[in-house]
Amino acid sequence: MLIGSLAILVLAGFVGFAVISKVPNTLHTPLMSGTNAIHGIVLLGGLIVLGLGADGVLNKVLLVIAIAFGTINVVGGFLVTDRMLAMFKGKKTEKEDAK
């Protein structure tokens, strides 16, 4: 069972890399928004499971690690999306700054 699960994890990693590497730059921001929504749901699920009382210390440790990584991913995704959207905004001129 463990070997099968590890094989699925490795294959999913390869497929994910292959799919994401072929995404054009113009679609990156919408994809990032969708990924943030998915990771937000994962983060919420982890918090709910942790709050309902996960059995065992190992499960609690893994949940805390998953919540930390999910939080980092969501925050980083929003920062990257914000930075990309800022690139599409025009630069302000001195007249606009004076207003």
Secondary structure, DSSP 8 states (H G I E B T S, - for coil): -HHHHHHHHHHHHHHHHHHHHT--GGGHHHHHHHHHHHHHHHHHHHHHHHHH--SSHHHHHHHHHHHHHHHHHHHHHHHHHHHHHHHHS----HHHHH-
